[in-house]
Amino acid sequence: MELTFTLGCMTIKMKFDGETVEEAADLASKVFTWMYQTPVELFIMDEEDDNLYIEPDPPRDNIQHEGM
């Protein structure tokens, strides 16, 4: 696997024997930490975690909503 990162005129290319997305995320975290000189941690989200939950405004008492 090979990862290439470019920031301005600086390009970092790293090759490694990793085969999983977790290993790629770990390597990318190390590169970002080095490039920005601040700790960066990447993580893998579960498929169930990509849902957005938005609470609607509560219905007004004088309006009848379908299914209520």
MIDREN-493512 format. One line per field, with one value per residue: chain; x, y, z of N, C-alpha, C in turn. Coordinates in steps of 0.1 Angstrom, whole numbers, plus 5000, padded with zeros to 4 digits. Layout:
<nodes>
unit	A / ...
n.px	X / ...
n.py	Y / ...
n.pz	Z / ...
ca.px	X / ...
ca.py	Y / ...
ca.pz	Z / ...
c.px	X / ...
c.py	Y / ...
c.pz	Z / ...
</nodes>
This chain:
<nodes>
unit	A / A / A / A / A / A / A / A / A / A / A / A / A / A / A / A / A / A / A / A / A / A / A / A / A / A / A / A / A / A / A / A / A / A / A / A / A / A / A / A / A / A / A / A / A / A / A / A / A / A / A / A / A / A / A / A / A / A / A / A / A / A / A / A / A / A / A / A
n.px	5009 / 5004 / 5007 / 5001 / 5007 / 5001 / 5010 / 5009 / 5039 / 5051 / 5055 / 5047 / 5054 / 5046 / 5053 / 5040 / 5035 / 5010 / 4976 / 4950 / 4923 / 4925 / 4952 / 4961 / 4948 / 4961 / 4987 / 4982 / 4974 / 4999 / 5014 / 4999 / 5001 / 5029 / 5031 / 5015 / 5024 / 5009 / 4990 / 4971 / 4944 / 4929 / 4900 / 4880 / 4847 / 4817 / 4793 / 4767 / 4770 / 4769 / 4746 / 4724 / 4708 / 4681 / 4662 / 4629 / 4609 / 4585 / 4551 / 4524 / 4497 / 4472 / 4472 / 4466 / 4485 / 4495 / 4493 / 4495
n.py	4988 / 5023 / 5056 / 5090 / 5123 / 5157 / 5190 / 5222 / 5229 / 5207 / 5172 / 5140 / 5107 / 5075 / 5041 / 5009 / 4977 / 4972 / 4960 / 4965 / 4988 / 5000 / 5000 / 5017 / 5041 / 5045 / 5050 / 5073 / 5090 / 5093 / 5107 / 5130 / 5141 / 5146 / 5164 / 5187 / 5192 / 5187 / 5166 / 5142 / 5122 / 5096 / 5077 / 5048 / 5048 / 5031 / 5016 / 5021 / 5045 / 5067 / 5080 / 5109 / 5126 / 5145 / 5165 / 5174 / 5205 / 5206 / 5195 / 5218 / 5223 / 5228 / 5217 / 5189 / 5161 / 5138 / 5104 / 5107
n.pz	5000 / 4993 / 5004 / 4996 / 5005 / 5002 / 5010 / 5004 / 4989 / 4997 / 4996 / 5008 / 5006 / 5014 / 5017 / 5027 / 5042 / 5050 / 5050 / 5057 / 5064 / 5089 / 5094 / 5074 / 5083 / 5107 / 5098 / 5082 / 5103 / 5117 / 5097 / 5093 / 5119 / 5120 / 5098 / 5106 / 5131 / 5154 / 5175 / 5157 / 5153 / 5136 / 5130 / 5125 / 5115 / 5125 / 5104 / 5113 / 5127 / 5110 / 5107 / 5109 / 5134 / 5138 / 5158 / 5153 / 5155 / 5181 / 5175 / 5170 / 5192 / 5181 / 5155 / 5136 / 5131 / 5106 / 5114 / 5141
ca.px	5000 / 5012 / 4999 / 5008 / 5001 / 5007 / 5006 / 5017 / 5049 / 5057 / 5048 / 5052 / 5050 / 5050 / 5049 / 5041 / 5030 / 4997 / 4965 / 4937 / 4920 / 4929 / 4966 / 4962 / 4944 / 4972 / 4998 / 4978 / 4975 / 5013 / 5018 / 4993 / 5007 / 5042 / 5030 / 5009 / 5030 / 4999 / 4984 / 4959 / 4940 / 4919 / 4893 / 4870 / 4833 / 4809 / 4782 / 4756 / 4773 / 4769 / 4732 / 4722 / 4696 / 4676 / 4649 / 4621 / 4601 / 4573 / 4539 / 4515 / 4485 / 4460 / 4474 / 4466 / 4495 / 4491 / 4500 / 4495
ca.py	5000 / 5035 / 5068 / 5102 / 5135 / 5169 / 5202 / 5232 / 5224 / 5195 / 5159 / 5129 / 5094 / 5064 / 5027 / 5000 / 4963 / 4970 / 4956 / 4969 / 5002 / 5004 / 5002 / 5029 / 5052 / 5047 / 5056 / 5087 / 5098 / 5097 / 5116 / 5143 / 5146 / 5152 / 5176 / 5198 / 5194 / 5186 / 5153 / 5140 / 5108 / 5092 / 5065 / 5041 / 5048 / 5020 / 5020 / 5026 / 5058 / 5078 / 5086 / 5122 / 5126 / 5159 / 5166 / 5185 / 5213 / 5198 / 5199 / 5227 / 5216 / 5230 / 5211 / 5175 / 5156 / 5124 / 5093 / 5110
ca.pz	5000 / 4993 / 5007 / 4992 / 5011 / 4997 / 5017 / 4997 / 4980 / 5003 / 4993 / 5015 / 5000 / 5023 / 5014 / 5038 / 5039 / 5056 / 5041 / 5063 / 5065 / 5102 / 5093 / 5066 / 5091 / 5117 / 5091 / 5079 / 5115 / 5119 / 5087 / 5096 / 5131 / 5116 / 5090 / 5113 / 5144 / 5164 / 5174 / 5149 / 5154 / 5127 / 5135 / 5116 / 5120 / 5122 / 5094 / 5121 / 5132 / 5100 / 5107 / 5115 / 5141 / 5140 / 5165 / 5148 / 5164 / 5185 / 5168 / 5178 / 5197 / 5173 / 5142 / 5137 / 5122 / 5102 / 5121 / 5155
c.px	5009 / 5003 / 5008 / 5000 / 5008 / 5001 / 5015 / 5026 / 5056 / 5049 / 5055 / 5046 / 5055 / 5044 / 5050 / 5033 / 5016 / 4986 / 4951 / 4935 / 4924 / 4944 / 4969 / 4958 / 4955 / 4984 / 4995 / 4978 / 4989 / 5018 / 5012 / 4998 / 5021 / 5041 / 5025 / 5015 / 5020 / 4993 / 4971 / 4956 / 4928 / 4912 / 4883 / 4857 / 4826 / 4798 / 4770 / 4758 / 4772 / 4755 / 4732 / 4709 / 4692 / 4663 / 4641 / 4614 / 4589 / 4561 / 4531 / 4503 / 4473 / 4461 / 4474 / 4476 / 4492 / 4499 / 4501 / 4482
c.py	5012 / 5047 / 5080 / 5114 / 5147 / 5181 / 5213 / 5226 / 5212 / 5183 / 5148 / 5116 / 5083 / 5051 / 5018 / 4987 / 4961 / 4967 / 4960 / 4984 / 5008 / 5008 / 5015 / 5042 / 5055 / 5054 / 5071 / 5096 / 5102 / 5108 / 5130 / 5149 / 5153 / 5164 / 5188 / 5201 / 5195 / 5172 / 5152 / 5125 / 5105 / 5079 / 5060 / 5042 / 5036 / 5025 / 5026 / 5040 / 5069 / 5084 / 5100 / 5121 / 5141 / 5158 / 5177 / 5193 / 5205 / 5204 / 5209 / 5219 / 5217 / 5224 / 5196 / 5170 / 5141 / 5114 / 5096 / 5106
c.pz	5000 / 4995 / 5003 / 4998 / 5005 / 5005 / 5011 / 4987 / 4986 / 5001 / 5001 / 5009 / 5009 / 5018 / 5026 / 5034 / 5044 / 5045 / 5045 / 5064 / 5078 / 5101 / 5085 / 5075 / 5102 / 5110 / 5087 / 5091 / 5119 / 5110 / 5090 / 5109 / 5128 / 5108 / 5097 / 5127 / 5155 / 5164 / 5166 / 5150 / 5145 / 5133 / 5125 / 5122 / 5116 / 5112 / 5101 / 5126 / 5123 / 5099 / 5114 / 5122 / 5144 / 5147 / 5159 / 5159 / 5168 / 5178 / 5177 / 5181 / 5188 / 5159 / 5144 / 5126 / 5118 / 5110 / 5136 / 5162
</nodes>
